[in-house]
């Protein structure tokens, strides 16, 4: 059963925040509240669900009823072909000049992110704004990751949860559905090769859930890394599939080791 609940107001706003969900009842509340409690008025919120079989959409509806007088909330529940297909579809409903994807499990860093970003001077001179993320570790600990678009040439991608992108770019440059994990990375590389203006902002934008698919399915991620390396002539080292399987085992069963490696790599890359 398809459900599309979109309010009649179609006026342009500054930002469209998009959350893509599927069977996300355990984390959707935290994500939604981090968006809806932003101390900023000129934004809309779009939730695109792939027809979850759990209580995700019930939770969405309950929260929507509490906030829809304050924020324009669009709830779309339709079948899709996965996360990037859902992201492409959600863009069609967006009325914002800028778009950021804050998918289920991820949250804004604090309630002031949108107001801080869009009070900065010269924001509109860029095509893509990107900041930092706090990678969630065990307990209440986290690791701040900084990014640099130039580092993408070495195979280090910027994090889409920390990216604000002009809507017109997303309309003209949809995510490649042939990629299951790294379509966002390919999207940014494609835009960089076209001369798109990337601008780094010194703000922690999001808290990233380290249990996303790119963090769990190492072998598939590795295959897509190699594909992008060849396509865009990146200088990153070739990865071994078997080694990536070992990394996945360590992440699942010995997370302390994986966290140490993450911290070391973050300090080493110094971007």
C-alpha positions as CSV (number, residue, x, y, z in Angstrom):
1,X,0.0,0.0,0.0
2,X,1.4,3.3,-1.1
3,X,1.0,6.4,1.1
4,X,2.1,9.9,0.1
5,X,1.3,12.7,2.5
6,X,2.6,16.0,1.2
7,X,1.3,19.3,2.5
8,X,-0.1,21.7,-0.1
9,X,2.5,24.4,0.6
10,X,5.0,24.4,-2.2
11,X,6.8,27.7,-1.6
12,X,10.5,27.7,-1.9
13,X,12.5,27.3,1.4
14,X,16.1,27.5,2.1
15,X,16.7,23.8,3.1
16,X,15.1,20.4,2.5
17,X,16.2,17.8,5.0
18,X,15.6,14.3,3.7
19,X,15.5,11.1,5.7
20,X,15.4,7.8,3.9
21,X,14.1,4.9,6.0
22,X,13.3,1.2,5.9
23,X,12.5,-0.9,9.0
24,X,14.1,1.8,11.2
25,X,11.8,1.7,14.2
26,X,14.8,1.5,16.6
27,X,16.4,4.8,15.4
28,X,13.9,6.9,13.4
29,X,12.7,8.8,16.5
30,X,16.1,10.1,17.4
31,X,16.8,11.1,13.8
32,X,13.5,12.9,13.4
33,X,13.8,14.9,16.6
34,X,17.3,16.0,15.8
35,X,15.8,17.6,12.6
36,X,12.5,18.9,14.0
37,X,14.1,20.6,17.0
38,X,16.5,22.6,14.9
39,X,16.5,26.3,15.9
40,X,15.9,27.4,12.3
41,X,12.7,28.3,10.6
42,X,13.3,28.2,6.8
43,X,13.4,24.4,6.2
44,X,11.1,21.5,5.3
45,X,11.4,17.8,6.3
46,X,10.9,14.9,3.9
47,X,10.7,11.3,5.1
48,X,10.9,8.7,2.3
49,X,10.1,5.2,3.5
50,X,10.4,2.1,1.4
51,X,7.2,0.6,2.9
52,X,8.6,-0.7,6.1
53,X,7.1,-3.8,7.7
54,X,7.8,-2.7,11.3
55,X,6.5,0.3,13.2
56,X,8.6,2.9,11.4
57,X,5.7,4.7,9.7
58,X,3.6,4.7,12.9
59,X,6.3,6.4,14.7
60,X,6.8,8.9,11.8
61,X,3.0,9.7,11.9
62,X,3.0,10.2,15.7
63,X,5.9,12.6,15.6
64,X,4.6,14.3,12.5
65,X,1.3,15.2,14.3
66,X,3.2,16.9,17.0
67,X,5.4,19.1,14.7
68,X,3.4,19.7,11.5
69,X,2.2,23.1,12.7
70,X,5.8,24.2,13.1
71,X,7.6,22.5,10.2
72,X,6.4,21.4,6.7
73,X,6.7,17.6,6.9
74,X,6.3,15.4,3.8
75,X,5.8,11.7,4.5
76,X,6.2,9.5,1.4
77,X,5.8,5.7,1.8
78,X,6.4,3.9,-1.5
79,X,8.3,1.0,-2.8
80,X,11.8,1.7,-4.0
81,X,14.9,-0.2,-5.2
82,X,17.1,0.7,-2.2
83,X,18.6,3.6,-0.4
84,X,19.9,5.6,-3.5
85,X,16.7,5.1,-5.4
86,X,14.8,6.4,-2.4
87,X,17.1,9.4,-2.2
88,X,16.6,10.2,-5.9
89,X,12.9,9.9,-5.4
90,X,12.8,12.1,-2.4
91,X,14.6,14.9,-4.2
92,X,11.6,15.2,-6.5
93,X,9.4,16.4,-3.6
94,X,12.0,18.9,-2.3
95,X,11.3,22.6,-2.4
96,X,14.5,23.7,-0.8
97,X,17.4,25.6,-2.5
98,X,19.7,23.3,-0.5
99,X,19.3,19.6,0.3
100,X,20.9,17.5,3.0
101,X,20.4,13.8,3.6
102,X,20.1,12.8,7.3
103,X,19.1,9.2,7.0
104,X,17.7,6.9,9.7
105,X,20.3,6.4,12.4
106,X,22.1,9.6,11.8
107,X,21.4,12.9,13.6
108,X,22.4,16.6,13.5
109,X,25.2,17.3,15.9
110,X,23.2,19.8,17.8
111,X,20.1,22.0,17.5
112,X,22.0,24.9,16.0
113,X,23.5,23.3,12.9
114,X,21.1,24.8,10.3
115,X,21.2,28.3,11.8
116,X,25.0,28.2,12.1
117,X,25.5,27.1,8.5
118,X,23.1,29.4,6.8
119,X,24.1,32.5,8.8
120,X,27.6,32.2,7.3
121,X,28.7,34.8,4.7
122,X,29.1,33.8,1.1
123,X,27.3,30.5,1.6
124,X,25.4,30.8,-1.7
125,X,28.6,31.3,-3.7
126,X,29.3,27.5,-3.4
127,X,27.5,24.6,-5.0
128,X,28.3,22.1,-2.2
129,X,29.0,22.9,1.5
130,X,30.6,20.2,3.6
131,X,31.5,20.1,7.2
132,X,32.7,17.5,9.8
133,X,31.0,14.6,11.4
134,X,31.2,12.9,14.8
135,X,31.5,9.2,14.2
136,X,29.7,7.4,17.0
137,X,31.8,4.8,18.9
138,X,30.8,2.7,21.8
139,X,29.0,4.3,24.7
140,X,29.0,8.0,24.7
141,X,32.4,8.3,22.9
142,X,32.9,9.6,19.4
143,X,35.6,10.6,16.9
144,X,35.4,13.8,15.0
145,X,36.3,13.3,11.3
146,X,37.3,16.2,9.2
147,X,37.1,16.1,5.4
148,X,38.7,17.7,2.4
149,X,37.3,17.4,-1.1
150,X,40.8,17.3,-2.5
151,X,41.4,14.1,-0.5
152,X,38.7,12.4,-2.7
153,X,41.4,12.0,-5.3
154,X,43.1,9.7,-2.8
155,X,40.0,7.6,-2.3
156,X,38.9,9.4,0.9
157,X,35.2,10.5,0.5
158,X,33.4,13.3,2.2
159,X,30.5,12.2,4.3
160,X,27.1,12.8,2.8
161,X,25.6,13.4,6.3
162,X,27.7,16.5,6.4
163,X,27.0,17.8,2.9
164,X,24.6,20.5,1.8
165,X,24.1,20.4,-1.9
166,X,22.2,22.7,-4.3
167,X,19.0,21.0,-5.3
168,X,19.6,21.7,-9.0
169,X,22.7,19.6,-8.9
170,X,20.9,16.6,-7.5
171,X,18.1,16.9,-10.0
172,X,20.6,16.9,-12.9
173,X,23.0,14.4,-11.3
174,X,21.0,11.5,-9.8
175,X,22.7,8.8,-7.8
176,X,23.9,5.8,-9.8
177,X,21.7,2.9,-8.9
178,X,24.3,0.4,-10.2
179,X,26.2,1.1,-7.0
180,X,24.7,-0.3,-3.8
181,X,27.0,1.3,-1.3
182,X,29.2,4.1,-2.7
183,X,26.8,5.9,-5.1
184,X,27.2,9.1,-3.0
185,X,31.0,8.9,-3.3
186,X,30.6,8.5,-7.1
187,X,28.2,11.4,-7.2
188,X,30.7,13.7,-5.5
189,X,33.5,12.5,-7.8
190,X,31.4,13.1,-10.8
191,X,30.6,16.6,-9.7
192,X,34.2,17.4,-8.9
193,X,35.3,16.4,-12.3
194,X,32.7,18.8,-13.8
195,X,34.1,21.8,-11.9
196,X,31.5,22.0,-9.1
197,X,32.4,24.4,-6.4
198,X,33.0,22.6,-3.0
199,X,33.4,24.7,0.1
200,X,34.4,23.3,3.5
201,X,32.8,24.8,6.6
202,X,34.3,24.5,10.0
203,X,31.2,23.1,11.7
204,X,30.4,19.6,13.0
205,X,27.2,18.9,11.0
206,X,26.2,15.4,12.0
207,X,26.6,12.4,14.2
208,X,27.2,9.4,12.0
209,X,25.9,5.9,12.7
210,X,28.9,3.7,12.1
211,X,26.7,0.7,11.5
212,X,25.6,1.8,8.1
213,X,25.9,-0.6,5.1
214,X,29.2,0.9,4.0
215,X,30.6,0.0,7.5
216,X,29.2,-3.5,7.6
217,X,29.4,-5.0,4.1
218,X,33.2,-4.5,3.6
219,X,33.6,-6.9,0.6
220,X,31.0,-5.1,-1.5
221,X,32.3,-1.8,-0.4
222,X,35.8,-2.9,-1.4
223,X,34.6,-3.9,-4.9
224,X,32.9,-0.6,-5.5
225,X,36.1,1.2,-4.2
226,X,38.1,-0.5,-6.9
227,X,35.5,0.3,-9.6
228,X,35.6,4.0,-8.7
229,X,39.4,4.0,-8.5
230,X,39.6,2.8,-12.0
231,X,36.8,5.0,-13.3
232,X,38.2,8.2,-11.8
233,X,41.9,7.3,-11.7
234,X,42.2,7.6,-8.0
235,X,45.5,7.1,-6.2
236,X,44.3,4.9,-3.3
237,X,45.9,1.5,-2.8
238,X,44.3,-1.6,-4.1
239,X,42.4,-3.5,-1.4
240,X,42.3,-7.2,-0.7
241,X,38.8,-8.7,-0.5
242,X,39.9,-11.4,2.0
243,X,41.4,-8.7,4.2
244,X,38.1,-6.7,4.1
245,X,36.3,-9.8,5.3
246,X,38.7,-10.0,8.3
247,X,38.0,-6.3,9.0
248,X,34.2,-7.0,9.0
249,X,34.8,-9.9,11.5
250,X,36.8,-7.6,13.8
251,X,34.2,-4.9,13.6
252,X,31.4,-7.3,14.6
253,X,33.2,-9.3,17.3
254,X,36.2,-7.2,18.5
255,X,35.0,-3.6,18.1
256,X,37.8,-2.2,20.4
257,X,40.4,-3.1,17.8
258,X,38.4,-1.5,15.0
259,X,38.0,1.7,17.0
260,X,41.7,1.9,17.6
261,X,42.3,1.5,13.9
262,X,39.8,4.2,13.1
263,X,41.4,6.7,15.4
264,X,44.9,5.9,14.0
265,X,43.8,6.3,10.4
266,X,42.0,9.6,11.2
267,X,45.2,11.0,12.8
268,X,47.4,9.7,10.0
269,X,45.3,11.2,7.2
270,X,45.2,14.6,8.9
271,X,42.7,16.2,6.5
